[in-house]
Amino acid sequence: MNSSVQVIAVSTSEVKHQKKINVDKGVLKENFGIIGDVHGDSNTHRQISLLSIESIGKMRDLGLNVNPGDFGENITTKGIDLPSIPVGTRLSVGGDILLEVTQIGKECLEPCAIGREVGKCVMPIEGIFARVIKGGEVKAGDKIEVLKN
């Protein structure tokens, strides 16, 4: 496993359509999502959202002052090309957590604040969504491994 593939930040929000706030650690609950986040729900395939720091860097290159959580992602990653991971692939996070990729990108019904500001946003193209197969505690620095199907 590549040791540079890791969690950079964990973020939550109690309100939809808002930037998420970085938290020291989060608890992922099986078939629910992250406890304390508005998107946690057992009736959805989009329980957890992930976006890479490299994608955030693309927006910074356009002159935006953006940080992990600003795109609504729960987990910000480093060293992994998230949109290239096929739906159905499983990810091991921190050795205990098991996620299954359920969706690549998303359709935005209306542009988010970032999309309105610069005309585009990376989350709809480069963000991914997953459901929690096995829960546990997640924190910055945790290693991520893409498991072979």
Secondary structure, DSSP 8 states (H G I E B T S, - for coil): --TT-EEEEEEE-SSTTS--EEESEEEEETTTEETT-TT--TT-S-SEEEEEHHHHHHHHHTT----TTTTS-SEEEES--GGGS-TT-EEEETTTEEEEEEEES---SS--HHHHHHS--SHHHH-EEEEEEE-EEEETT-BEEE---
